[in-house]
Amino acid sequence: MNCPFCGHPDSRVVDSRETESKEAIRRRRECFACGQRFTTYEMVEQIPIFVVKRDGATELFDPEKLLRGLTRACVKRDVAMDRLQAAVTDIERQLREEGAYQVPSERLGKMALERLQSIDLVAYIRFASVYRQFDGIEGFKRELEQLAKEGIR
């Protein structure tokens, strides 16, 4: 690690601890040449997650794209953005814990629907209409009947 003050390549670690989020290790370092102290952060490099689309094409998982889709489903609904962000973070965390580095778009859609169901039912129906490609009122009707069967109001 080069010193940010003098550029010397050698330093020693003075203190090391995890960050609050447990996603990185914070290290205090001291330069052997100039004696200045500085902080570095070490993180595990994340393996990218790929989404396999319906047509067989693959693309890099983009949490922002999923968040935009959830946000569109919640237009003019009283849903806090942090709840949608938490849902996206939860989906990504679950995929990483499972070691799913290639996930079908259908699975990603199901995971989003599961979370939307507990957040807002209107947003759930809106998202389902795009995800399940409703072609008419019958699709909406079937989805609403399924929700009623599950006892969700």
VEXSEVEX-932992 format. One record per residue: y, x negated, z negated of N, C-alpha, C in turn. Coordinates in steps of 0.001 Angstrom, whole numbers, plus 500000, padded with zeros to 6 digits. Example, Ala and Ser with C-alpha at 12.3 -4.5 7.8 and 13.67 -1.06 7.14 Angstrom:
! residues 2
<atom n_yy="494310" n_xx="486810" n_zz="492200" ca_yy="495500" ca_xx="487700" ca_zz="492200" c_yy="496700" c_xx="486800" c_zz="492200"/>
<atom n_yy="497750" n_xx="487150" n_zz="492920" ca_yy="498940" ca_xx="486330" ca_zz="492860" c_yy="500030" c_xx="487100" c_zz="492130"/>
***
This chain:
! residues 153
<atom n_yy="498825" n_xx="499143" n_zz="500000" ca_yy="500000" ca_xx="500000" ca_zz="500000" c_yy="501228" c_xx="499104" c_zz="500000"/>
<atom n_yy="502029" n_xx="499193" n_zz="501061" ca_yy="503252" ca_xx="498388" ca_zz="501143" c_yy="504331" c_xx="498954" c_zz="500227"/>
<atom n_yy="505025" n_xx="498062" n_zz="499567" ca_yy="506117" ca_xx="498458" ca_zz="498673" c_yy="507249" c_xx="499061" c_zz="499511"/>
<atom n_yy="507745" n_xx="500246" n_zz="499119" ca_yy="508836" ca_xx="500866" ca_zz="499880" c_yy="510178" c_xx="500138" c_zz="499699"/>
<atom n_yy="510264" n_xx="499243" n_zz="498716" ca_yy="511514" ca_xx="498535" ca_zz="498450" c_yy="511588" c_xx="497200" c_zz="499178"/>
<atom n_yy="510491" n_xx="496414" n_zz="499109" ca_yy="510536" ca_xx="495083" ca_zz="499724" c_yy="509497" c_xx="494897" c_zz="500833"/>
<atom n_yy="508568" n_xx="495837" n_zz="500970" ca_yy="507576" ca_xx="495755" ca_zz="502033" c_yy="506363" c_xx="494899" c_zz="501707"/>
<atom n_yy="506316" n_xx="494342" n_zz="500516" ca_yy="505183" ca_xx="493495" ca_zz="500121" c_yy="503890" c_xx="494332" c_zz="500122"/>
<atom n_yy="502790" n_xx="493788" n_zz="500642" ca_yy="501562" ca_xx="494573" ca_zz="500787" c_yy="500732" c_xx="494765" c_zz="499517"/>
<atom n_yy="501044" n_xx="494028" n_zz="498452" ca_yy="500209" ca_xx="494138" ca_zz="497255" c_yy="500950" c_xx="494804" c_zz="496094"/>
<atom n_yy="500235" n_xx="495694" n_zz="495425" ca_yy="500776" ca_xx="496350" ca_zz="494238" c_yy="499607" c_xx="496646" c_zz="493316"/>
<atom n_yy="499927" n_xx="496958" n_zz="492077" ca_yy="498868" ca_xx="497334" ca_zz="491145" c_yy="499118" c_xx="498759" c_zz="490679"/>
<atom n_yy="498030" n_xx="499465" n_zz="490348" ca_yy="498137" ca_xx="500829" ca_zz="489843" c_yy="498412" c_xx="500762" c_zz="488348"/>
<atom n_yy="499513" n_xx="501371" n_zz="487912" ca_yy="499921" ca_xx="501389" ca_zz="486519" c_yy="499362" c_xx="502624" c_zz="485820"/>
<atom n_yy="499383" n_xx="503763" n_zz="486521" ca_yy="498935" ca_xx="505028" ca_zz="485947" c_yy="498347" c_xx="505877" c_zz="487070"/>
<atom n_yy="497332" n_xx="506649" n_zz="486733" ca_yy="496677" ca_xx="507494" ca_zz="487724" c_yy="496298" c_xx="508812" c_zz="487069"/>
<atom n_yy="496655" n_xx="509940" n_zz="487699" ca_yy="496277" ca_xx="511254" ca_zz="487169" c_yy="496263" c_xx="512282" c_zz="488286"/>
<atom n_yy="495544" n_xx="513384" n_zz="488041" ca_yy="495484" ca_xx="514468" ca_zz="489019" c_yy="496782" c_xx="515255" c_zz="488993"/>
<atom n_yy="497129" n_xx="515847" n_zz="490132" ca_yy="498271" ca_xx="516754" ca_zz="490166" c_yy="497847" c_xx="518068" c_zz="489526"/>
<atom n_yy="498830" n_xx="518933" n_zz="489224" ca_yy="498517" ca_xx="520219" ca_zz="488587" c_yy="497555" c_xx="521052" c_zz="489424"/>
<atom n_yy="497720" n_xx="521012" n_zz="490740" ca_yy="496880" ca_xx="521823" ca_zz="491619" c_yy="495494" c_xx="521209" c_zz="491832"/>
<atom n_yy="495283" n_xx="520013" n_zz="491344" ca_yy="494007" ca_xx="519296" ca_zz="491466" c_yy="493677" c_xx="518939" c_zz="492916"/>
<atom n_yy="494682" n_xx="518983" n_zz="493794" ca_yy="494459" ca_xx="518698" ca_zz="495206" c_yy="494751" c_xx="517245" c_zz="495564"/>
<atom n_yy="495349" n_xx="516521" n_zz="494627" ca_yy="495707" ca_xx="515133" ca_zz="494914" c_yy="495679" c_xx="514324" c_zz="493627"/>
<atom n_yy="495693" n_xx="513014" n_zz="493803" ca_yy="495783" ca_xx="512097" ca_zz="492671" c_yy="497124" c_xx="511380" c_zz="492785"/>
<atom n_yy="497884" n_xx="511426" n_zz="491728" ca_yy="499190" ca_xx="510775" ca_zz="491663" c_yy="498990" c_xx="509392" c_zz="491058"/>
<atom n_yy="499485" n_xx="508386" n_zz="491755" ca_yy="499355" ca_xx="507014" ca_zz="491246" c_yy="500748" c_xx="506380" c_zz="491132"/>
<atom n_yy="501015" n_xx="505820" n_zz="489965" ca_yy="502227" ca_xx="505012" ca_zz="489774" c_yy="501815" c_xx="503579" c_zz="490064"/>
<atom n_yy="502575" n_xx="502922" n_zz="490905" ca_yy="502260" ca_xx="501553" ca_zz="491308" c_yy="503433" c_xx="500628" c_zz="490993"/>
<atom n_yy="503087" n_xx="499348" n_zz="490834" ca_yy="504116" ca_xx="498339" ca_zz="490609" c_yy="503902" c_xx="497218" c_zz="491619"/>
<atom n_yy="504978" n_xx="496861" n_zz="492305" ca_yy="504911" ca_xx="495818" ca_zz="493332" c_yy="504792" c_xx="494446" c_zz="492660"/>
<atom n_yy="503875" n_xx="493613" n_zz="493159" ca_yy="503709" ca_xx="492266" ca_zz="492620" c_yy="504908" c_xx="491378" c_zz="492943"/>
<atom n_yy="505563" n_xx="491615" n_zz="494078" ca_yy="506665" ca_xx="490741" ca_zz="494504" c_yy="507978" c_xx="491074" c_zz="493806"/>
<atom n_yy="508424" n_xx="492340" n_zz="493877" ca_yy="509761" ca_xx="492676" ca_zz="493341" c_yy="509718" c_xx="493387" c_zz="491993"/>
<atom n_yy="508542" n_xx="493835" n_zz="491558" ca_yy="508413" ca_xx="494479" ca_zz="490260" c_yy="508838" c_xx="495944" c_zz="490233"/>
<atom n_yy="509304" n_xx="496471" n_zz="491350" ca_yy="509711" ca_xx="497878" ca_zz="491412" c_yy="508481" c_xx="498776" c_zz="491278"/>
<atom n_yy="508703" n_xx="499947" n_zz="490688" ca_yy="507621" ca_xx="500928" ca_zz="490568" c_yy="507861" c_xx="502075" c_zz="491544"/>
<atom n_yy="506753" n_xx="502628" n_zz="492075" ca_yy="506838" ca_xx="503756" ca_zz="492997" c_yy="505586" c_xx="504610" c_zz="492852"/>
<atom n_yy="505672" n_xx="505830" n_zz="493372" ca_yy="504582" ca_xx="506794" ca_zz="493244" c_yy="503939" c_xx="507048" c_zz="494594"/>
<atom n_yy="502613" n_xx="507115" n_zz="494596" ca_yy="501884" ca_xx="507511" ca_zz="495803" c_yy="500969" c_xx="508680" c_zz="495438"/>
<atom n_yy="500574" n_xx="509427" n_zz="496443" ca_yy="499641" ca_xx="510548" ca_zz="496262" c_yy="498461" c_xx="510345" c_zz="497192"/>
<atom n_yy="497277" n_xx="510527" n_zz="496641" ca_yy="496036" ca_xx="510391" ca_zz="497405" c_yy="495385" c_xx="511760" c_zz="497525"/>
<atom n_yy="495018" n_xx="512150" n_zz="498748" ca_yy="494346" ca_xx="513428" ca_zz="498963" c_yy="493091" c_xx="513201" c_zz="499795"/>
<atom n_yy="492148" n_xx="514093" n_zz="499608" ca_yy="490949" ca_xx="514056" ca_zz="500432" c_yy="491324" c_xx="514603" c_zz="501801"/>
<atom n_yy="490922" n_xx="513896" n_zz="502834" ca_yy="491201" ca_xx="514369" ca_zz="504185" c_yy="490340" c_xx="515596" c_zz="504463"/>
<atom n_yy="490982" n_xx="516675" n_zz="504877" ca_yy="490273" ca_xx="517923" ca_zz="505139" c_yy="489615" c_xx="517888" c_zz="506513"/>
<atom n_yy="488361" n_xx="518320" n_zz="506565" ca_yy="487671" ca_xx="518472" ca_zz="507839" c_yy="488217" c_xx="519726" c_zz="508489"/>
<atom n_yy="488598" n_xx="519662" n_zz="509765" ca_yy="489166" ca_xx="520849" ca_zz="510394" c_yy="488142" c_xx="521974" c_zz="510543"/>
<atom n_yy="488638" n_xx="523198" n_zz="510457" ca_yy="487815" ca_xx="524388" ca_zz="510660" c_yy="488126" c_xx="524914" c_zz="512055"/>
<atom n_yy="487084" n_xx="525213" n_zz="512817" ca_yy="487268" ca_xx="525757" ca_zz="514156" c_yy="486838" c_xx="527213" c_zz="514179"/>
<atom n_yy="487589" n_xx="528022" n_zz="514913" ca_yy="487289" ca_xx="529440" ca_zz="515080" c_yy="486661" c_xx="529624" c_zz="516449"/>
<atom n_yy="485491" n_xx="530273" n_zz="516477" ca_yy="484814" ca_xx="530561" ca_zz="517732" c_yy="485211" c_xx="531970" c_zz="518142"/>
<atom n_yy="485972" n_xx="532081" n_zz="519232" ca_yy="486487" ca_xx="533365" ca_zz="519695" c_yy="485367" c_xx="534181" c_zz="520345"/>
<atom n_yy="485651" n_xx="535449" n_zz="520590" ca_yy="484654" ca_xx="536344" ca_zz="521192" c_yy="484178" c_xx="535861" c_zz="522554"/>
<atom n_yy="485064" n_xx="535207" n_zz="523307" ca_yy="484698" ca_xx="534733" ca_zz="524646" c_yy="483999" c_xx="533373" c_zz="524624"/>
<atom n_yy="483762" n_xx="532842" n_zz="523424" ca_yy="483068" ca_xx="531568" ca_zz="523286" c_yy="483985" c_xx="530369" c_zz="523150"/>
<atom n_yy="485261" n_xx="530547" n_zz="523434" ca_yy="486227" ca_xx="529449" ca_zz="523297" c_yy="486421" c_xx="529136" c_zz="521815"/>
<atom n_yy="486765" n_xx="527888" n_zz="521536" ca_yy="487032" ca_xx="527502" ca_zz="520148" c_yy="488479" c_xx="527050" c_zz="520027"/>
<atom n_yy="489040" n_xx="527316" n_zz="518860" ca_yy="490387" ca_xx="526831" ca_zz="518563" c_yy="490441" c_xx="526440" c_zz="517099"/>
<atom n_yy="491383" n_xx="525585" n_zz="516782" ca_yy="491570" ca_xx="525123" ca_zz="515413" c_yy="492035" c_xx="526286" c_zz="514545"/>
<atom n_yy="491436" n_xx="526424" n_zz="513359" ca_yy="491856" ca_xx="527474" ca_zz="512426" c_yy="493300" c_xx="527215" c_zz="512038"/>
<atom n_yy="494119" n_xx="528239" n_zz="512193" ca_yy="495534" ca_xx="528139" ca_zz="511862" c_yy="495857" c_xx="529182" c_zz="510800"/>
<atom n_yy="495991" n_xx="528762" n_zz="509544" ca_yy="496288" ca_xx="529718" ca_zz="508480" c_yy="497567" c_xx="530520" c_zz="508748"/>
<atom n_yy="498534" n_xx="529897" n_zz="509411" ca_yy="499784" ca_xx="530598" ca_zz="509726" c_yy="499547" c_xx="531739" c_zz="510713"/>
<atom n_yy="498633" n_xx="531547" n_zz="511651" ca_yy="498313" ca_xx="532601" ca_zz="512618" c_yy="497668" c_xx="533789" c_zz="511904"/>
<atom n_yy="496760" n_xx="533505" n_zz="510980" ca_yy="496130" ca_xx="534576" ca_zz="510205" c_yy="497173" c_xx="535291" c_zz="509353"/>
<atom n_yy="498079" n_xx="534541" n_zz="508747" ca_yy="499144" ca_xx="535135" ca_zz="507931" c_yy="500040" c_xx="536034" c_zz="508792"/>
<atom n_yy="500340" n_xx="535601" n_zz="510023" ca_yy="501154" ca_xx="536435" ca_zz="510916" c_yy="500448" c_xx="537757" c_zz="511217"/>
<atom n_yy="499131" n_xx="537700" n_zz="511436" ca_yy="498368" ca_xx="538918" ca_zz="511698" c_yy="498384" c_xx="539864" c_zz="510509"/>
<atom n_yy="498205" n_xx="539319" n_zz="509321" ca_yy="498243" ca_xx="540146" ca_zz="508114" c_yy="499640" c_xx="540715" c_zz="507895"/>
<atom n_yy="500644" n_xx="539904" n_zz="508171" ca_yy="502025" ca_xx="540353" ca_zz="508004" c_yy="502343" c_xx="541490" c_zz="508969"/>
<atom n_yy="501888" n_xx="541369" n_zz="510221" ca_yy="502101" ca_xx="542442" ca_zz="511190" c_yy="501467" c_xx="543748" c_zz="510726"/>
<atom n_yy="500286" n_xx="543644" n_zz="510121" ca_yy="499604" ca_xx="544848" ca_zz="509633" c_yy="500359" c_xx="545487" c_zz="508471"/>
<atom n_yy="501190" n_xx="544708" n_zz="507792" ca_yy="501899" ca_xx="545202" ca_zz="506611" c_yy="503356" c_xx="545567" c_zz="506882"/>
<atom n_yy="503743" n_xx="545626" n_zz="508160" ca_yy="505128" ca_xx="545965" ca_zz="508493" c_yy="505491" c_xx="547312" c_zz="507864"/>
<atom n_yy="506647" n_xx="547340" n_zz="507225" ca_yy="507190" ca_xx="548525" ca_zz="506550" c_yy="506291" c_xx="549049" c_zz="505433"/>
<atom n_yy="505487" n_xx="548162" n_zz="504877" ca_yy="504670" ca_xx="548485" ca_zz="503707" c_yy="505205" c_xx="547638" c_zz="502552"/>
<atom n_yy="505054" n_xx="548116" n_zz="501348" ca_yy="505553" ca_xx="547390" ca_zz="500185" c_yy="504492" c_xx="546397" c_zz="499708"/>
<atom n_yy="504325" n_xx="545339" n_zz="500493" ca_yy="503332" ca_xx="544313" ca_zz="500172" c_yy="504066" c_xx="542980" c_zz="500045"/>
<atom n_yy="503896" n_xx="542333" n_zz="498917" ca_yy="504546" ca_xx="541042" ca_zz="498676" c_yy="503908" c_xx="539959" c_zz="499542"/>
<atom n_yy="504761" n_xx="539124" n_zz="500121" ca_yy="504284" ca_xx="538045" ca_zz="500987" c_yy="503351" c_xx="537102" c_zz="500242"/>
<atom n_yy="503584" n_xx="536895" n_zz="498947" ca_yy="502719" ca_xx="535982" ca_zz="498200" c_yy="501295" c_xx="536518" c_zz="498081"/>
<atom n_yy="501112" n_xx="537838" n_zz="498106" ca_yy="499754" ca_xx="538403" ca_zz="498081" c_yy="499029" c_xx="538100" c_zz="499391"/>
<atom n_yy="499759" n_xx="538175" n_zz="500506" ca_yy="499153" ca_xx="537862" ca_zz="501807" c_yy="498843" c_xx="536368" c_zz="501900"/>
<atom n_yy="499768" n_xx="535551" n_zz="501418" ca_yy="499544" ca_xx="534099" ca_zz="501418" c_yy="498338" c_xx="533756" c_zz="500555"/>
<atom n_yy="498204" n_xx="534408" n_zz="499413" ca_yy="497058" ca_xx="534172" ca_zz="498532" c_yy="495759" c_xx="534571" c_zz="499222"/>
<atom n_yy="495784" n_xx="535654" n_zz="499998" ca_yy="494590" ca_xx="536089" ca_zz="500727" c_yy="494181" c_xx="535036" c_zz="501758"/>
<atom n_yy="495153" n_xx="534493" n_zz="502481" ca_yy="494872" ca_xx="533460" ca_zz="503486" c_yy="494322" c_xx="532208" c_zz="502809"/>
<atom n_yy="494948" n_xx="531809" n_zz="501718" ca_yy="494489" ca_xx="530630" ca_zz="500971" c_yy="493070" c_xx="530836" c_zz="500459"/>
<atom n_yy="492794" n_xx="532033" n_zz="499975" ca_yy="491461" ca_xx="532360" ca_zz="499466" c_yy="490414" c_xx="532297" c_zz="500573"/>
<atom n_yy="490753" n_xx="532792" n_zz="501753" ca_yy="489827" ca_xx="532747" ca_zz="502894" c_yy="489534" c_xx="531300" c_zz="503265"/>
<atom n_yy="490574" n_xx="530482" n_zz="503376" ca_yy="490373" ca_xx="529073" ca_zz="503740" c_yy="489553" c_xx="528345" c_zz="502673"/>
<atom n_yy="489854" n_xx="528612" n_zz="501396" ca_yy="489103" ca_xx="527984" ca_zz="500303" c_yy="487633" c_xx="528362" c_zz="500376"/>
<atom n_yy="487352" n_xx="529648" n_zz="500605" ca_yy="485965" ca_xx="530116" ca_zz="500683" c_yy="485225" c_xx="529439" c_zz="501840"/>
<atom n_yy="485866" n_xx="529326" n_zz="502986" ca_yy="485231" ca_xx="528669" ca_zz="504136" c_yy="484924" c_xx="527204" c_zz="503832"/>
<atom n_yy="485864" n_xx="526531" n_zz="503191" ca_yy="485658" ca_xx="525107" ca_zz="502863" c_yy="484554" c_xx="524940" c_zz="501821"/>
<atom n_yy="484514" n_xx="525834" n_zz="500824" ca_yy="483458" ca_xx="525758" ca_zz="499810" c_yy="482091" c_xx="525969" c_zz="500424"/>
<atom n_yy="482008" n_xx="526849" n_zz="501421" ca_yy="480738" ca_xx="527123" ca_zz="502105" c_yy="480385" c_xx="526030" c_zz="503104"/>
<atom n_yy="481332" n_xx="525167" n_zz="503416" ca_yy="481101" ca_xx="524143" ca_zz="504429" c_yy="481068" c_xx="524735" c_zz="505829"/>
<atom n_yy="481740" n_xx="525854" n_zz="506022" ca_yy="481780" ca_xx="526530" ca_zz="507324" c_yy="482911" c_xx="525934" c_zz="508137"/>
<atom n_yy="482582" n_xx="524969" n_zz="508983" ca_yy="483614" ca_xx="524308" ca_zz="509771" c_yy="483659" c_xx="524832" c_zz="511197"/>
<atom n_yy="482789" n_xx="525802" n_zz="511494" ca_yy="482853" ca_xx="526559" ca_zz="512738" c_yy="482544" c_xx="527991" c_zz="512368"/>
<atom n_yy="483547" n_xx="528838" n_zz="512443" ca_yy="483398" ca_xx="530211" ca_zz="511980" c_yy="483725" c_xx="531171" c_zz="513124"/>
<atom n_yy="482872" n_xx="532183" n_zz="513352" ca_yy="483181" ca_xx="533171" ca_zz="514389" c_yy="484419" c_xx="533979" c_zz="514018"/>
<atom n_yy="485212" n_xx="534338" n_zz="515003" ca_yy="486433" ca_xx="535106" ca_zz="514742" c_yy="486094" c_xx="536442" c_zz="514082"/>
<atom n_yy="484920" n_xx="536996" n_zz="514382" ca_yy="484508" ca_xx="538257" ca_zz="513760" c_yy="484392" c_xx="538095" c_zz="512245"/>
<atom n_yy="483861" n_xx="536984" n_zz="511811" ca_yy="483709" ca_xx="536731" ca_zz="510368" c_yy="485064" c_xx="536573" c_zz="509705"/>
<atom n_yy="485941" n_xx="535870" n_zz="510375" ca_yy="487293" ca_xx="535687" ca_zz="509853" c_yy="487988" c_xx="537039" c_zz="509730"/>
<atom n_yy="487799" n_xx="537900" n_zz="510711" ca_yy="488377" ca_xx="539240" ca_zz="510670" c_yy="487822" c_xx="540060" c_zz="509523"/>
<atom n_yy="486514" n_xx="539965" n_zz="509302" ca_yy="485893" ca_xx="540690" ca_zz="508186" c_yy="486441" c_xx="540211" c_zz="506845"/>
<atom n_yy="486590" n_xx="538908" n_zz="506721" ca_yy="487117" ca_xx="538352" ca_zz="505473" c_yy="488545" c_xx="538847" c_zz="505231"/>
<atom n_yy="489339" n_xx="538910" n_zz="506296" ca_yy="490715" ca_xx="539401" ca_zz="506165" c_yy="490707" c_xx="540877" c_zz="505781"/>
<atom n_yy="489829" n_xx="541653" n_zz="506404" ca_yy="489740" ca_xx="543084" ca_zz="506085" c_yy="489346" c_xx="543315" c_zz="504632"/>
<atom n_yy="488400" n_xx="542521" n_zz="504133" ca_yy="487979" ca_xx="542661" ca_zz="502734" c_yy="489162" c_xx="542495" c_zz="501791"/>
<atom n_yy="490001" n_xx="541515" n_zz="502095" ca_yy="491147" ca_xx="541275" ca_zz="501218" c_yy="492229" c_xx="542345" c_zz="501394"/>
<atom n_yy="492454" n_xx="542766" n_zz="502640" ca_yy="493454" ca_xx="543810" ca_zz="502881" c_yy="493072" c_xx="545135" c_zz="502240"/>
<atom n_yy="491783" n_xx="545393" n_zz="502148" ca_yy="491320" ca_xx="546653" ca_zz="501562" c_yy="491812" c_xx="546800" c_zz="500130"/>
<atom n_yy="491872" n_xx="545699" n_zz="499406" ca_yy="492341" ca_xx="545766" ca_zz="498023" c_yy="493861" c_xx="545628" c_zz="497916"/>
<atom n_yy="494520" n_xx="545240" n_zz="499009" ca_yy="495970" ca_xx="545065" ca_zz="498987" c_yy="496690" c_xx="546344" c_zz="499422"/>
<atom n_yy="496304" n_xx="546891" n_zz="500598" ca_yy="496986" ca_xx="548063" ca_zz="501129" c_yy="496101" c_xx="548715" c_zz="502193"/>
<atom n_yy="495739" n_xx="549978" n_zz="501987" ca_yy="494815" ca_xx="550650" ca_zz="502906" c_yy="495425" c_xx="550937" c_zz="504273"/>
<atom n_yy="496711" n_xx="551210" n_zz="504340" ca_yy="497341" ca_xx="551431" ca_zz="505642" c_yy="497312" c_xx="550134" c_zz="506451"/>
<atom n_yy="497637" n_xx="549025" n_zz="505805" ca_yy="497574" ca_xx="547727" ca_zz="506468" c_yy="496137" c_xx="547420" c_zz="506888"/>
<atom n_yy="495184" n_xx="547799" n_zz="506052" ca_yy="493767" ca_xx="547621" ca_zz="506369" c_yy="493427" c_xx="548342" c_zz="507672"/>
<atom n_yy="493834" n_xx="549610" n_zz="507800" ca_yy="493540" ca_xx="550402" ca_zz="509004" c_yy="494232" c_xx="549791" c_zz="510219"/>
<atom n_yy="495474" n_xx="549373" n_zz="510047" ca_yy="496196" ca_xx="548738" ca_zz="511166" c_yy="495468" c_xx="547485" c_zz="511643"/>
<atom n_yy="495081" n_xx="546633" n_zz="510686" ca_yy="494392" ca_xx="545393" ca_zz="511039" c_yy="493042" c_xx="545703" c_zz="511674"/>
<atom n_yy="492330" n_xx="546673" n_zz="511118" ca_yy="491017" ca_xx="547058" ca_zz="511652" c_yy="491136" c_xx="547578" c_zz="513083"/>
<atom n_yy="492212" n_xx="548279" n_zz="513379" ca_yy="492370" ca_xx="548832" ca_zz="514723" c_yy="492462" c_xx="547731" c_zz="515773"/>
<atom n_yy="493062" n_xx="546609" n_zz="515420" ca_yy="493145" ca_xx="545480" ca_zz="516348" c_yy="491840" c_xx="544683" c_zz="516323"/>
<atom n_yy="491370" n_xx="544366" n_zz="515125" ca_yy="490165" ca_xx="543554" ca_zz="514953" c_yy="488933" c_xx="544226" c_zz="515569"/>
<atom n_yy="488789" n_xx="545519" n_zz="515341" ca_yy="487619" ca_xx="546244" ca_zz="515853" c_yy="487873" c_xx="546883" c_zz="517209"/>
<atom n_yy="489035" n_xx="546650" n_zz="517743" ca_yy="489414" ca_xx="547110" ca_zz="519084" c_yy="489201" c_xx="548609" c_zz="519266"/>
<atom n_yy="489822" n_xx="549392" n_zz="518387" ca_yy="489733" ca_xx="550847" ca_zz="518528" c_yy="490276" c_xx="551235" c_zz="519894"/>
<atom n_yy="489550" n_xx="552098" n_zz="520600" ca_yy="490000" ca_xx="552516" ca_zz="521926" c_yy="490519" c_xx="553954" c_zz="521932"/>
<atom n_yy="490565" n_xx="554552" n_zz="520772" ca_yy="491079" ca_xx="555911" ca_zz="520673" c_yy="491020" c_xx="556392" c_zz="519245"/>
<atom n_yy="491283" n_xx="557657" n_zz="519084" ca_yy="491335" ca_xx="558245" ca_zz="517750" c_yy="489972" c_xx="558227" c_zz="517048"/>
<atom n_yy="488894" n_xx="558216" n_zz="517820" ca_yy="487551" ca_xx="558201" ca_zz="517237" c_yy="487314" c_xx="556958" c_zz="516381"/>
<atom n_yy="487829" n_xx="555822" n_zz="516815" ca_yy="487684" ca_xx="554589" ca_zz="516042" c_yy="488362" c_xx="554703" c_zz="514686"/>
<atom n_yy="489566" n_xx="555243" n_zz="514689" ca_yy="490285" ca_xx="555455" ca_zz="513427" c_yy="489514" c_xx="556417" c_zz="512532"/>
<atom n_yy="489034" n_xx="557476" n_zz="513155" ca_yy="488313" ca_xx="558504" ca_zz="512405" c_yy="487063" c_xx="557920" c_zz="511732"/>
<atom n_yy="486285" n_xx="557138" n_zz="512481" ca_yy="485073" ca_xx="556513" ca_zz="511929" c_yy="485419" c_xx="555591" c_zz="510760"/>
<atom n_yy="486479" n_xx="554815" n_zz="510929" ca_yy="486889" ca_xx="553870" ca_zz="509880" c_yy="487313" c_xx="554626" c_zz="508624"/>
<atom n_yy="488077" n_xx="555679" n_zz="508785" ca_yy="488512" ca_xx="556476" ca_zz="507634" c_yy="487330" c_xx="557155" c_zz="506952"/>
<atom n_yy="486369" n_xx="557646" n_zz="507743" ca_yy="485168" ca_xx="558254" ca_zz="507165" c_yy="484364" c_xx="557234" c_zz="506374"/>
<atom n_yy="484282" n_xx="556009" n_zz="506890" ca_yy="483554" ca_xx="554940" ca_zz="506185" c_yy="484230" c_xx="554630" c_zz="504849"/>
<atom n_yy="485559" n_xx="554573" n_zz="504859" ca_yy="486288" ca_xx="554340" ca_zz="503614" c_yy="486046" c_xx="555456" c_zz="502623"/>
<atom n_yy="486025" n_xx="556696" n_zz="503105" ca_yy="485782" ca_xx="557849" ca_zz="502236" c_yy="484383" c_xx="557787" c_zz="501643"/>
<atom n_yy="483395" n_xx="557357" n_zz="502446" ca_yy="482016" ca_xx="557214" ca_zz="501949" c_yy="481946" c_xx="556198" c_zz="500816"/>
<atom n_yy="482715" n_xx="555140" n_zz="500964" ca_yy="482738" ca_xx="554077" ca_zz="499950" c_yy="483559" c_xx="554477" c_zz="498728"/>
<atom n_yy="484173" n_xx="555647" n_zz="498801" ca_yy="484948" ca_xx="556142" ca_zz="497668" c_yy="486299" c_xx="555501" c_zz="497524"/>
<atom n_yy="486809" n_xx="554957" n_zz="498613" ca_yy="488116" ca_xx="554284" ca_zz="498566" c_yy="489179" c_xx="555278" c_zz="498987"/>
<atom n_yy="490196" n_xx="555386" n_zz="498179" ca_yy="491300" ca_xx="556339" ca_zz="498456" c_yy="492591" c_xx="555586" c_zz="498560"/>
***
